[in-house]
Amino acid sequence: CRNRGIDAAAGQWVLFADADDYFLPGLYEKISPYFDSEYDMVIFAPTSADMETGAPSDRHKKHVQRIQAYLKDPSRKNYLGLCRTTTIWSKLIRRQVIADKKIYCSTSLHGNDFVCSQKLFYYCGKKKVTDEAIYCVTQSGSSLTTKKSSTSFQNSVRERTKGCEFNQAHYSREDLRYIDLSGGEALLNGIKKHIRPGEILWGARYFAAHGVNIVPYRLRSPAGIREFIKNGHLI
């Protein structure tokens, strides 16, 4: 569906949305100031909510924390840390970049925007990062991201590997340490969804065979371990 939208798009800008998410009120007023700008990508902050209860969720927290870290300190490290937001929603993207580089999403049922997100971040030149919120990502027990499935796990492993391989081919070793995408998150998600140990082992071997780190660099220091224990996730 995303790829059909890309082919049908005729305007200057593209906004992507997942089927079960929604844009927040005031969207146009927040994005229109950038219509005549020189930016190729504007990264906005998302919010999140439980689809069934309407209560606030925590799915957006890591994304917002990365944005806040960059706004506080726009270093190369924090800039490349934005790559860890491996989704394409909550971003205003110049359509010409998509057309020139022929960027499409994978047709995999799971993780299909992982590679696309990495390509867009790399090929989009001038970027604007803002903590203004335009998008709400929802959480539901029936969504594709929460369902247990061997197929979903395997797809996630393969798509994450493709995205990491793209980065390996386009960034320096130092930059890859800053990006710090690893296979560990996919393996941990598989464990949380009670994927069989044999399949988790397959995923670990698949990552290792393709040169994808299992343990992120951020977890290889006492500070990173403390952050993980405190937040329950890594920024």
C-alpha positions in Angstrom: 0.0 0.0 0.0 2.8 2.4 0.8 4.5 1.7 -2.5 1.2 2.3 -4.4 1.0 5.6 -2.6 4.5 6.5 -3.5 3.7 5.8 -7.2 0.5 7.8 -7.0 1.9 10.8 -5.2 2.3 14.0 -7.2 3.0 16.6 -4.6 6.2 18.0 -3.2 6.0 16.2 0.2 5.1 12.7 1.5 3.7 11.7 4.9 3.4 8.0 5.8 1.0 6.6 8.3 0.3 3.0 9.5 -3.2 1.8 9.2 -4.0 1.8 12.9 -2.4 5.1 13.8 -3.6 8.7 13.3 -2.4 12.2 12.8 -3.0 14.7 15.7 -5.2 17.8 15.5 -3.3 20.8 14.1 -1.3 18.7 11.6 -1.5 21.1 8.7 -0.5 24.2 10.9 2.6 22.3 12.1 3.8 21.0 8.7 2.9 23.9 6.4 5.7 26.2 7.6 8.2 23.7 6.0 6.5 23.5 2.6 8.8 26.1 1.1 11.9 25.2 3.1 15.1 23.6 1.8 14.8 20.6 4.1 14.6 17.1 2.6 13.2 15.7 5.9 11.4 17.1 8.9 11.4 14.7 11.9 8.5 15.3 14.3 7.9 13.8 17.7 5.2 11.2 18.0 2.8 10.4 20.9 1.2 7.0 21.6 -2.0 5.6 22.9 -3.7 2.3 23.7 -6.2 1.7 21.0 -8.6 -0.2 23.2 -8.6 2.1 26.3 -7.5 5.4 24.9 -5.0 5.7 27.7 -1.5 7.0 27.0 1.1 4.4 25.9 4.8 4.3 26.1 5.5 3.3 22.5 6.7 6.8 21.6 9.1 7.3 24.5 12.3 6.1 22.8 11.6 8.2 19.7 11.0 11.4 21.7 14.1 10.8 23.9 16.3 10.5 20.8 14.8 13.8 19.5 15.4 15.5 22.8 18.9 14.2 23.0 19.7 15.7 19.6 18.0 19.0 20.3 20.0 19.3 23.5 23.2 18.3 21.8 23.2 18.2 18.0 26.4 16.2 17.8 27.2 13.6 15.1 26.5 10.9 17.7 23.0 12.1 18.5 22.2 12.9 14.9 23.0 9.3 13.8 21.2 8.1 16.9 18.0 9.2 15.1 18.6 6.3 12.7 17.4 4.0 15.5 13.9 5.3 14.9 13.4 2.6 12.3 10.0 3.7 11.1 8.9 6.2 8.4 6.0 7.8 10.1 6.0 11.1 11.9 8.4 12.5 9.2 7.7 14.9 6.4 9.7 13.7 3.4 10.6 15.5 0.2 9.0 13.3 -2.6 11.8 14.1 -5.0 14.3 12.2 -2.9 12.1 9.1 -2.9 11.7 9.4 -6.7 15.3 10.1 -7.5 16.7 7.2 -5.4 13.7 4.9 -6.2 13.1 4.2 -2.5 10.3 1.7 -1.8 9.2 -0.2 1.2 9.7 -4.0 1.4 6.6 -6.1 0.6 7.3 -8.2 3.7 4.3 -8.3 6.1 6.5 -7.4 9.1 9.3 -4.8 9.4 8.6 -3.6 5.9 9.7 0.0 6.5 13.0 -0.8 8.2 15.2 -0.7 5.1 13.2 2.2 3.7 13.8 4.2 6.9 17.5 3.8 6.7 17.7 4.7 3.0 15.5 7.8 3.6 17.7 9.0 6.5 20.9 8.5 4.4 19.7 10.1 1.2 17.7 13.0 2.6 20.2 15.8 3.0 19.2 18.8 5.0 17.0 17.8 8.0 15.0 19.6 10.6 14.3 17.9 14.0 11.5 19.2 16.2 9.8 18.1 19.3 6.4 19.2 18.0 4.0 16.2 17.9 2.0 15.4 14.7 1.4 11.7 14.9 0.0 9.1 17.4 1.2 5.5 17.2 -1.3 3.1 18.8 -0.8 0.0 20.8 -3.2 -3.0 20.6 -3.1 -6.7 21.4 -4.3 -7.5 17.9 -1.8 -5.4 15.9 0.9 -7.0 13.8 3.6 -5.7 16.1 2.3 -7.5 19.1 1.1 -10.8 17.6 3.2 -13.9 18.2 4.3 -15.5 14.9 7.3 -17.4 13.6 6.8 -15.7 10.3 6.8 -12.2 11.8 10.0 -13.0 13.8 11.8 -14.3 10.7 10.7 -11.4 8.6 11.8 -8.9 11.3 15.3 -10.6 11.4 15.7 -10.5 7.7 14.5 -6.9 7.3 16.7 -5.7 10.1 19.6 -7.5 8.5 19.0 -5.8 5.2 18.9 -2.4 6.8 22.1 -3.0 8.7 23.8 -4.2 5.5 22.7 -1.0 3.8 24.3 1.1 6.6 27.5 -1.1 6.6 27.9 -0.2 2.9 27.3 3.5 3.3 28.7 4.6 6.7 32.2 4.6 8.3 33.0 2.3 11.2 32.8 5.2 13.6 29.4 6.2 12.3 28.1 2.6 12.6 29.0 2.7 16.3 26.9 5.9 16.7 24.0 4.4 14.7 24.3 1.2 16.9 21.6 -0.8 15.3 21.9 -4.4 16.5 20.0 -7.7 16.2 19.5 -7.8 20.0 16.3 -5.9 19.9 14.7 -8.3 17.4 15.8 -11.3 19.5 14.5 -9.7 22.7 11.2 -9.0 21.1 11.0 -12.6 20.0 11.7 -13.8 23.5 9.0 -11.5 24.9 6.5 -13.0 22.4 7.6 -16.5 23.4 9.1 -17.5 20.1 10.7 -20.9 20.4 14.3 -21.0 21.6 15.4 -22.8 18.4 14.1 -19.9 16.3 15.8 -17.3 18.6 19.0 -19.3 18.0 18.4 -19.2 14.3 18.0 -15.4 14.4 21.2 -15.0 16.4 23.1 -17.1 13.9 21.5 -15.3 11.0 22.6 -11.9 12.4 26.1 -13.2 13.1 26.5 -14.6 9.6 25.6 -11.2 8.1 27.9 -9.2 10.4 25.1 -7.7 12.5 26.0 -7.0 16.1 23.9 -8.9 18.7 24.7 -6.7 21.6 24.5 -2.9 21.0 27.6 -0.8 21.9 25.4 1.2 24.3 25.1 -2.0 26.5 28.8 -2.5 26.6 29.4 0.1 29.3 28.3 0.5 32.9 26.4 3.7 31.9 24.5 1.9 29.2 23.6 -0.9 31.5 22.4 1.6 34.1 20.3 3.3 31.5 18.7 0.1 30.4 17.9 -0.9 34.0 16.4 2.5 34.7 14.3 2.9 31.6 13.7 -0.6 30.6 15.0 0.3 27.1 17.9 2.0 25.4 17.5 5.4 23.8 
